[in-house]
């Protein structure tokens, strides 16, 4: 299986910049067989840094053993295998490469079984959230990802590398200038089609993603005050996808930080199921602002769509402790709102972005 000549630069970015692998580290390198060229190049680069590359190759592209998860007793789903737990508890670095054969593969696994499986591993993934375990999630071009985006495989590869192989020092500086204004604000207001929602920011500060835990980077994010969300938001520009399930036309209304009314034009039953997952699922865990200049169109792929320049996204569910979030939930569902057609962002009553263009 031959790779792309850009794989070497991509692998160096993941190993040297995103994870900053150090000599002697034990680095988990996880990915689908379809990502073989990048898996090999990443392992090569890890070796050149004087570290161990421990490869784990999966069949689905998502790291979930679906045939096993469909058949295993539920008590096993709720308790991870000791070897899996040990790996996440003791690894120094993690490079996770999504390269799915079928982007809807997870939809064949009942939601309650998938949730139980993910919840069981959560305690062993806390080191990722605190950055004790240095990690990055990325993707590699596959026909399935290209098909979802409505592109040929070659076009999708050009898009992916174009979104990833940026001058990330310059991007960090640019995004930091915008993020500083959010750090100083008490309240943010998002206004757009069917949307007028206010979120409290007092005491919260933003983190800039310039190629850290996600590649591509290209956003800054923070956690709104948990009981502050007031108003309504309509996500009717793009479908929302979570665990392989697609929901369109989501409308949410918040009171005192809680979703009190929710509807969707398709798959509303799944939306309701996710909102009722646990006590924290109806609260917000994140506000993110997309800033990647290489991402200008919807790809039906959250890793990219949440970074579309001129968009904002809200995440239902679990908060991010690294930016002060305290909400706890098994859910973390990023849903993207396009603000480029007449939308705006206000900070303490001042318009700072209009129709996707910064006024700062």
C-alpha positions as a Markdown table, in Angstrom:
| # | Residue | x | y | z |
|---|---|---|---|---|
| 1 | Unk | 0.0 | 0.0 | 0.0 |
| 2 | Unk | 1.7 | 3.2 | -1.2 |
| 3 | Unk | 1.3 | 6.4 | 0.7 |
| 4 | Unk | 1.2 | 10.1 | -0.1 |
| 5 | Unk | 4.5 | 12.1 | -0.4 |
| 6 | Unk | 3.1 | 14.5 | 2.2 |
| 7 | Unk | 2.8 | 11.7 | 4.8 |
| 8 | Unk | 6.3 | 12.3 | 6.1 |
| 9 | Unk | 5.6 | 16.0 | 6.9 |
| 10 | Unk | 2.2 | 14.9 | 8.4 |
| 11 | Unk | 3.9 | 12.3 | 10.6 |
| 12 | Unk | 6.6 | 14.7 | 11.8 |
| 13 | Unk | 3.9 | 17.2 | 12.7 |
| 14 | Unk | 2.0 | 14.6 | 14.8 |
| 15 | Unk | 5.1 | 13.3 | 16.5 |
| 16 | Unk | 7.2 | 16.4 | 17.0 |
| 17 | Unk | 4.7 | 19.2 | 17.3 |
| 18 | Unk | 1.4 | 17.7 | 18.6 |
| 19 | Unk | 2.7 | 15.1 | 21.0 |
| 20 | Unk | 6.4 | 16.2 | 21.3 |
| 21 | Unk | 7.6 | 12.7 | 21.8 |
| 22 | Unk | 10.6 | 12.4 | 24.1 |
| 23 | Unk | 13.4 | 9.8 | 24.3 |
| 24 | Unk | 12.4 | 6.7 | 26.2 |
| 25 | Unk | 8.6 | 7.3 | 25.9 |
| 26 | Unk | 6.1 | 4.5 | 25.2 |
| 27 | Unk | 3.9 | 5.8 | 22.5 |
| 28 | Unk | 0.6 | 4.1 | 21.5 |
| 29 | Unk | 0.1 | 4.4 | 17.7 |
| 30 | Unk | -3.5 | 3.4 | 16.9 |
| 31 | Unk | -5.2 | 3.3 | 13.6 |
| 32 | Unk | -7.0 | 1.3 | 10.9 |
| 33 | Unk | -5.3 | -0.9 | 8.4 |
| 34 | Unk | -6.3 | 1.7 | 5.8 |
| 35 | Unk | -3.8 | 4.1 | 7.4 |
| 36 | Unk | -0.9 | 1.8 | 7.0 |
| 37 | Unk | 1.3 | 4.3 | 5.2 |
| 38 | Unk | 0.9 | 6.9 | 8.0 |
| 39 | Unk | 1.1 | 4.3 | 10.7 |
| 40 | Unk | 4.5 | 3.2 | 9.3 |
| 41 | Unk | 5.7 | 6.8 | 8.9 |
| 42 | Unk | 4.6 | 7.8 | 12.4 |
| 43 | Unk | 6.3 | 4.7 | 13.9 |
| 44 | Unk | 9.5 | 5.6 | 11.9 |
| 45 | Unk | 9.4 | 9.2 | 13.3 |
| 46 | Unk | 8.8 | 8.0 | 16.9 |
| 47 | Unk | 11.8 | 5.7 | 16.5 |
| 48 | Unk | 14.0 | 8.6 | 15.4 |
| 49 | Unk | 13.0 | 10.4 | 18.6 |
| 50 | Unk | 14.4 | 7.5 | 20.6 |
| 51 | Unk | 11.0 | 6.3 | 21.8 |
| 52 | Unk | 9.0 | 3.1 | 21.6 |
| 53 | Unk | 6.1 | 2.9 | 19.0 |
| 54 | Unk | 3.5 | 0.4 | 20.1 |
| 55 | Unk | 1.2 | -0.2 | 17.2 |
| 56 | Unk | -2.4 | -1.2 | 17.6 |
| 57 | Unk | -4.1 | -1.8 | 14.2 |
| 58 | Unk | -7.9 | -2.1 | 14.1 |
| 59 | Unk | -10.4 | -3.1 | 11.5 |
| 60 | Unk | -13.1 | -0.4 | 11.7 |
| 61 | Unk | -11.1 | 2.8 | 11.9 |
| 62 | Unk | -12.7 | 3.9 | 15.2 |
| 63 | Unk | -10.8 | 1.7 | 17.7 |
| 64 | Unk | -14.0 | -0.2 | 18.8 |
| 65 | Unk | -14.1 | -3.9 | 18.3 |
| 66 | Unk | -17.7 | -3.9 | 17.0 |
| 67 | Unk | -18.2 | -7.7 | 16.5 |
| 68 | Unk | -17.1 | -8.3 | 20.1 |
| 69 | Unk | -19.1 | -5.4 | 21.5 |
| 70 | Unk | -22.3 | -6.8 | 19.9 |
| 71 | Unk | -21.9 | -10.2 | 21.4 |
| 72 | Unk | -20.1 | -9.8 | 24.8 |
| 73 | Unk | -22.1 | -9.9 | 28.0 |
| 74 | Unk | -22.9 | -6.5 | 29.4 |
| 75 | Unk | -20.8 | -7.0 | 32.5 |
| 76 | Unk | -17.8 | -7.2 | 30.3 |
| 77 | Unk | -18.8 | -4.0 | 28.4 |
| 78 | Unk | -18.7 | -2.2 | 31.7 |
| 79 | Unk | -15.2 | -3.4 | 32.7 |
| 80 | Unk | -12.3 | -2.8 | 30.3 |
| 81 | Unk | -9.8 | -5.5 | 29.7 |
| 82 | Unk | -6.9 | -5.1 | 32.1 |
| 83 | Unk | -4.4 | -4.9 | 29.2 |
| 84 | Unk | -6.4 | -2.0 | 27.7 |
| 85 | Unk | -6.6 | -0.2 | 31.0 |
| 86 | Unk | -2.9 | -0.7 | 31.6 |
| 87 | Unk | -2.0 | 0.7 | 28.2 |
| 88 | Unk | -3.9 | 4.0 | 28.8 |
| 89 | Unk | -2.7 | 4.2 | 32.4 |
| 90 | Unk | 1.0 | 3.9 | 31.6 |
| 91 | Unk | 1.6 | 5.2 | 28.0 |
| 92 | Unk | 3.5 | 8.5 | 27.7 |
| 93 | Unk | 2.0 | 9.4 | 24.3 |
| 94 | Unk | -0.9 | 8.5 | 22.1 |
| 95 | Unk | -1.3 | 9.1 | 18.3 |
| 96 | Unk | -4.8 | 8.0 | 17.2 |
| 97 | Unk | -5.4 | 7.9 | 13.5 |
| 98 | Unk | -9.0 | 7.5 | 12.2 |
| 99 | Unk | -9.2 | 5.9 | 8.8 |
| 100 | Unk | -12.7 | 4.3 | 8.6 |
| 101 | Unk | -13.8 | 1.9 | 5.9 |
| 102 | Unk | -17.4 | 2.9 | 6.8 |
| 103 | Unk | -18.2 | 6.1 | 8.7 |
| 104 | Unk | -21.5 | 4.7 | 9.8 |
| 105 | Unk | -20.0 | 1.5 | 11.2 |
| 106 | Unk | -20.8 | 2.5 | 14.8 |
| 107 | Unk | -24.5 | 3.0 | 14.0 |
| 108 | Unk | -24.9 | -0.8 | 14.0 |
| 109 | Unk | -24.0 | -1.0 | 17.6 |
| 110 | Unk | -26.9 | -0.3 | 20.0 |
| 111 | Unk | -26.3 | 3.1 | 21.7 |
| 112 | Unk | -26.6 | 1.7 | 25.2 |
| 113 | Unk | -23.9 | -0.9 | 24.6 |
| 114 | Unk | -21.6 | 1.7 | 23.0 |
| 115 | Unk | -22.2 | 4.1 | 25.9 |
| 116 | Unk | -21.4 | 1.4 | 28.4 |
| 117 | Unk | -18.2 | 0.5 | 26.6 |
| 118 | Unk | -17.0 | 4.2 | 26.4 |
| 119 | Unk | -17.9 | 4.9 | 30.0 |
| 120 | Unk | -15.9 | 1.9 | 31.2 |
| 121 | Unk | -12.7 | 3.3 | 29.6 |
| 122 | Unk | -13.3 | 6.9 | 30.8 |
| 123 | Unk | -11.5 | 6.6 | 34.1 |
| 124 | Unk | -8.4 | 5.3 | 32.3 |
| 125 | Unk | -8.6 | 8.3 | 29.8 |
| 126 | Unk | -8.5 | 11.0 | 32.5 |
| 127 | Unk | -4.8 | 11.4 | 31.8 |
| 128 | Unk | -5.7 | 12.6 | 28.3 |
| 129 | Unk | -8.0 | 15.3 | 29.7 |
| 130 | Unk | -5.3 | 16.6 | 32.1 |
| 131 | Unk | -2.6 | 16.3 | 29.4 |
| 132 | Unk | -0.5 | 13.9 | 31.6 |
| 133 | Unk | -0.9 | 11.6 | 28.6 |
| 134 | Unk | 0.2 | 13.7 | 25.6 |
| 135 | Unk | -2.1 | 12.7 | 22.7 |
| 136 | Unk | -3.4 | 13.7 | 19.3 |
| 137 | Unk | -6.4 | 12.5 | 17.2 |
| 138 | Unk | -6.2 | 12.8 | 13.5 |
| 139 | Unk | -7.5 | 11.2 | 10.3 |
| 140 | Unk | -6.1 | 9.7 | 7.1 |
| 141 | Unk | -7.8 | 9.8 | 3.7 |
| 142 | Unk | -10.1 | 6.9 | 2.9 |
| 143 | Unk | -12.8 | 6.5 | 0.3 |
| 144 | Unk | -15.5 | 6.6 | 3.0 |
| 145 | Unk | -14.4 | 10.0 | 4.4 |
| 146 | Unk | -14.1 | 11.3 | 0.8 |
| 147 | Unk | -17.5 | 10.0 | -0.1 |
| 148 | Unk | -19.1 | 11.7 | 3.0 |
| 149 | Unk | -17.5 | 15.0 | 2.0 |
| 150 | Unk | -18.7 | 14.7 | -1.7 |
| 151 | Unk | -15.1 | 14.6 | -2.9 |
| 152 | Unk | -12.8 | 12.2 | -4.8 |
| 153 | Unk | -10.2 | 10.5 | -2.7 |
| 154 | Unk | -7.5 | 12.8 | -4.2 |
| 155 | Unk | -9.5 | 15.9 | -3.5 |
| 156 | Unk | -10.1 | 14.8 | 0.1 |
| 157 | Unk | -6.4 | 14.2 | 0.5 |
| 158 | Unk | -5.6 | 17.7 | -0.8 |
| 159 | Unk | -8.1 | 19.1 | 1.6 |
| 160 | Unk | -6.8 | 17.2 | 4.6 |
| 161 | Unk | -3.2 | 18.1 | 4.1 |
| 162 | Unk | -4.1 | 21.7 | 3.3 |
| 163 | Unk | -6.0 | 22.0 | 6.6 |
| 164 | Unk | -3.1 | 20.3 | 8.6 |
| 165 | Unk | 0.1 | 21.5 | 7.1 |
| 166 | Unk | -0.1 | 25.1 | 8.1 |
| 167 | Unk | 2.2 | 27.5 | 9.9 |
| 168 | Unk | 0.8 | 26.7 | 13.4 |
| 169 | Unk | 3.0 | 29.2 | 15.2 |
| 170 | Unk | 1.4 | 32.0 | 13.1 |
| 171 | Unk | -2.1 | 30.4 | 13.6 |
| 172 | Unk | -1.6 | 30.3 | 17.3 |
| 173 | Unk | -0.7 | 34.0 | 17.4 |
| 174 | Unk | -3.7 | 35.0 | 15.3 |
| 175 | Unk | -6.2 | 32.9 | 17.3 |
| 176 | Unk | -4.8 | 34.1 | 20.6 |
| 177 | Unk | -5.6 | 37.7 | 19.7 |
| 178 | Unk | -9.3 | 36.8 | 19.4 |
| 179 | Unk | -9.3 | 34.5 | 22.4 |
| 180 | Unk | -8.0 | 37.2 | 24.7 |
| 181 | Unk | -11.2 | 39.2 | 24.2 |
| 182 | Unk | -13.3 | 36.2 | 25.3 |
| 183 | Unk | -11.1 | 35.8 | 28.4 |
| 184 | Unk | -12.0 | 39.3 | 29.4 |
| 185 | Unk | -15.7 | 39.1 | 28.7 |
| 186 | Unk | -18.6 | 38.3 | 31.1 |
| 187 | Unk | -21.0 | 37.1 | 28.5 |
| 188 | Unk | -21.1 | 35.9 | 24.9 |
| 189 | Unk | -24.1 | 36.2 | 22.6 |
| 190 | Unk | -24.6 | 34.2 | 19.4 |
| 191 | Unk | -27.2 | 35.5 | 17.0 |
| 192 | Unk | -28.2 | 34.0 | 13.7 |
| 193 | Unk | -31.0 | 32.2 | 11.8 |
| 194 | Unk | -33.4 | 31.2 | 14.5 |
| 195 | Unk | -30.7 | 31.8 | 17.1 |
| 196 | Unk | -30.3 | 34.2 | 20.0 |
| 197 | Unk | -28.5 | 32.5 | 22.9 |
| 198 | Unk | -26.4 | 34.0 | 25.7 |
| 199 | Unk | -23.6 | 32.2 | 27.6 |
| 200 | Unk | -21.8 | 33.3 | 30.8 |
| 201 | Unk | -18.0 | 33.4 | 30.6 |
| 202 | Unk | -17.1 | 35.0 | 33.9 |
| 203 | Unk | -14.0 | 33.3 | 35.4 |
| 204 | Unk | -13.5 | 31.1 | 32.3 |
| 205 | Unk | -10.5 | 31.3 | 29.9 |
| 206 | Unk | -10.1 | 30.0 | 26.4 |
| 207 | Unk | -7.6 | 27.4 | 25.1 |
| 208 | Unk | -6.2 | 27.8 | 21.6 |
| 209 | Unk | -5.9 | 24.7 | 19.6 |
| 210 | Unk | -3.1 | 25.2 | 17.2 |
| 211 | Unk | -2.3 | 21.6 | 16.5 |
| 212 | Unk | -2.4 | 20.1 | 20.0 |
| 213 | Unk | -4.9 | 17.3 | 20.8 |
| 214 | Unk | -6.5 | 17.6 | 17.4 |
| 215 | Unk | -5.0 | 17.7 | 13.9 |
| 216 | Unk | -6.1 | 19.8 | 12.2 |
| 217 | Unk | -6.3 | 22.4 | 14.9 |
| 218 | Unk | -7.8 | 25.8 | 14.2 |
| 219 | Unk | -10.2 | 26.7 | 17.0 |
| 220 | Unk | -10.2 | 28.2 | 20.4 |
| 221 | Unk | -12.6 | 26.9 | 23.0 |
| 222 | Unk | -13.9 | 27.4 | 26.5 |
| 223 | Unk | -16.5 | 26.2 | 28.9 |
| 224 | Unk | -19.5 | 28.4 | 29.5 |
| 225 | Unk | -20.6 | 28.8 | 33.1 |
| 226 | Unk | -22.8 | 25.7 | 33.6 |
| 227 | Unk | -26.0 | 27.4 | 34.6 |
| 228 | Unk | -25.8 | 30.4 | 32.3 |
| 229 | Unk | -27.2 | 29.4 | 28.9 |
| 230 | Unk | -30.3 | 31.3 | 28.1 |
| 231 | Unk | -32.2 | 31.5 | 24.8 |
| 232 | Unk | -32.5 | 29.4 | 21.6 |
| 233 | Unk | -30.2 | 28.1 | 18.9 |
| 234 | Unk | -31.1 | 26.4 | 15.6 |
| 235 | Unk | -28.5 | 24.2 | 13.8 |
| 236 | Unk | -30.1 | 24.0 | 10.4 |
| 237 | Unk | -27.1 | 24.6 | 8.2 |
| 238 | Unk | -25.4 | 21.3 | 8.6 |
| 239 | Unk | -26.4 | 17.8 | 9.9 |
| 240 | Unk | -25.0 | 16.8 | 13.3 |
| 241 | Unk | -23.3 | 13.4 | 13.4 |
| 242 | Unk | -22.6 | 11.5 | 16.6 |
| 243 | Unk | -21.4 | 7.9 | 16.8 |
| 244 | Unk | -22.3 | 7.3 | 13.2 |
| 245 | Unk | -25.9 | 8.6 | 13.6 |
| 246 | Unk | -27.0 | 11.7 | 11.7 |
| 247 | Unk | -29.5 | 14.3 | 13.0 |
| 248 | Unk | -30.7 | 17.3 | 11.0 |
| 249 | Unk | -32.4 | 20.6 | 11.9 |
| 250 | Unk | -31.7 | 20.5 | 15.7 |
| 251 | Unk | -33.4 | 23.2 | 17.7 |
| 252 | Unk | -32.6 | 23.7 | 21.4 |
| 253 | Unk | -34.0 | 26.1 | 24.0 |
| 254 | Unk | -32.0 | 26.8 | 27.2 |
| 255 | Unk | -33.2 | 28.0 | 30.6 |
| 256 | Unk | -30.7 | 28.4 | 33.4 |
| 257 | Unk | -28.1 | 26.4 | 31.5 |
| 258 | Unk | -30.4 | 23.4 | 30.8 |
| 259 | Unk | -32.0 | 22.3 | 27.5 |
| 260 | Unk | -35.7 | 22.5 | 28.3 |
| 261 | Unk | -37.0 | 22.0 | 24.8 |
| 262 | Unk | -35.4 | 20.1 | 21.9 |
| 263 | Unk | -36.5 | 19.1 | 18.4 |
| 264 | Unk | -35.1 | 17.9 | 15.1 |
| 265 | Unk | -36.4 | 17.5 | 11.6 |
| 266 | Unk | -34.9 | 14.0 | 11.4 |
| 267 | Unk | -33.8 | 11.4 | 14.0 |
| 268 | Unk | -35.3 | 13.4 | 16.8 |
| 269 | Unk | -35.7 | 10.2 | 18.8 |
| 270 | Unk | -31.9 | 9.8 | 18.9 |
| 271 | Unk | -31.4 | 13.4 | 19.9 |
| 272 | Unk | -33.8 | 12.9 | 22.8 |
| 273 | Unk | -32.0 | 9.6 | 23.8 |
| 274 | Unk | -28.7 | 11.5 | 24.0 |
| 275 | Unk | -30.2 | 14.4 | 26.0 |
| 276 | Unk | -31.6 | 11.9 | 28.5 |
| 277 | Unk | -28.4 | 9.9 | 28.7 |
| 278 | Unk | -27.6 | 11.4 | 32.2 |
| 279 | Unk | -28.0 | 14.5 | 34.3 |
| 280 | Unk | -25.3 | 16.4 | 32.6 |
| 281 | Unk | -26.3 | 15.7 | 29.0 |
| 282 | Unk | -28.7 | 18.7 | 28.8 |
| 283 | Unk | -26.0 | 21.2 | 29.8 |
| 284 | Unk | -23.2 | 22.7 | 27.7 |
| 285 | Unk | -19.7 | 21.5 | 28.1 |
| 286 | Unk | -18.0 | 23.7 | 25.5 |
| 287 | Unk | -18.2 | 26.7 | 23.2 |
| 288 | Unk | -15.8 | 26.6 | 20.3 |
| 289 | Unk | -15.0 | 29.1 | 17.6 |
| 290 | Unk | -13.8 | 27.8 | 14.3 |
| 291 | Unk | -10.8 | 29.6 | 12.7 |
| 292 | Unk | -9.0 | 27.3 | 10.3 |
| 293 | Unk | -8.4 | 29.1 | 7.1 |
| 294 | Unk | -8.0 | 25.8 | 5.2 |
| 295 | Unk | -11.5 | 24.7 | 6.1 |
| 296 | Unk | -14.3 | 26.6 | 4.4 |
| 297 | Unk | -16.9 | 24.0 | 3.6 |
| 298 | Unk | -18.9 | 21.3 | 5.4 |
| 299 | Unk | -17.3 | 17.8 | 5.3 |
| 300 | Unk | -19.8 | 15.8 | 7.4 |
| 301 | Unk | -16.8 | 15.2 | 9.7 |
| 302 | Unk | -16.7 | 16.8 | 13.2 |
| 303 | Unk | -12.9 | 16.9 | 13.3 |
| 304 | Unk | -13.0 | 19.3 | 10.4 |
| 305 | Unk | -16.4 | 20.9 | 10.6 |
| 306 | Unk | -15.9 | 22.4 | 14.1 |
| 307 | Unk | -13.0 | 24.4 | 12.7 |
| 308 | Unk | -14.7 | 25.9 | 9.7 |
| 309 | Unk | -13.6 | 29.5 | 9.6 |
| 310 | Unk | -16.7 | 31.6 | 10.6 |
| 311 | Unk | -18.5 | 29.1 | 12.6 |
| 312 | Unk | -19.2 | 28.4 | 16.3 |
| 313 | Unk | -20.0 | 25.1 | 17.9 |
| 314 | Unk | -21.6 | 24.1 | 21.2 |
| 315 | Unk | -21.0 | 20.8 | 22.8 |
| 316 | Unk | -23.8 | 19.1 | 24.8 |
| 317 | Unk | -22.6 | 17.2 | 27.8 |
| 318 | Unk | -19.2 | 16.8 | 29.4 |
| 319 | Unk | -17.2 | 19.9 | 30.3 |
| 320 | Unk | -13.5 | 20.3 | 29.6 |
| 321 | Unk | -11.6 | 20.5 | 32.9 |
| 322 | Unk | -8.6 | 22.0 | 31.3 |
| 323 | Unk | -10.6 | 25.2 | 30.7 |
| 324 | Unk | -12.6 | 25.1 | 34.0 |
| 325 | Unk | -15.5 | 23.0 | 33.0 |
| 326 | Unk | -17.3 | 21.2 | 35.8 |
| 327 | Unk | -20.2 | 19.5 | 34.0 |
| 328 | Unk | -20.0 | 15.7 | 34.0 |
| 329 | Unk | -21.6 | 13.5 | 31.4 |
| 330 | Unk | -21.0 | 10.5 | 29.2 |
| 331 | Unk | -22.0 | 12.7 | 26.3 |
| 332 | Unk | -19.8 | 15.2 | 24.5 |
| 333 | Unk | -21.5 | 16.1 | 21.2 |
| 334 | Unk | -20.1 | 19.0 | 19.2 |
| 335 | Unk | -22.8 | 20.7 | 17.0 |
| 336 | Unk | -21.8 | 23.3 | 14.5 |
| 337 | Unk | -23.6 | 26.6 | 13.8 |
| 338 | Unk | -22.7 | 28.5 | 10.6 |
| 339 | Unk | -22.5 | 32.3 | 11.3 |
| 340 | Unk | -21.2 | 33.3 | 7.8 |
| 341 | Unk | -24.6 | 34.3 | 6.4 |
| 342 | Unk | -25.7 | 37.2 | 8.6 |
| 343 | Unk | -24.8 | 35.7 | 12.0 |
| 344 | Unk | -22.8 | 37.5 | 14.7 |
| 345 | Unk | -20.9 | 37.1 | 17.9 |
| 346 | Unk | -21.2 | 39.7 | 20.7 |
| 347 | Unk | -19.1 | 40.1 | 23.8 |
| 348 | Unk | -20.7 | 42.1 | 26.6 |
| 349 | Unk | -22.9 | 43.8 | 24.0 |
| 350 | Unk | -20.1 | 44.6 | 21.5 |
| 351 | Unk | -20.2 | 42.9 | 18.1 |
| 352 | Unk | -16.8 | 41.2 | 17.6 |
| 353 | Unk | -17.6 | 39.0 | 14.6 |
| 354 | Unk | -20.2 | 39.6 | 11.8 |
| 355 | Unk | -21.0 | 37.1 | 9.0 |
| 356 | Unk | -17.9 | 35.2 | 9.9 |
| 357 | Unk | -15.6 | 38.2 | 9.7 |
| 358 | Unk | -13.7 | 39.4 | 12.8 |
| 359 | Unk | -14.1 | 43.1 | 13.7 |
| 360 | Unk | -11.4 | 43.1 | 16.3 |
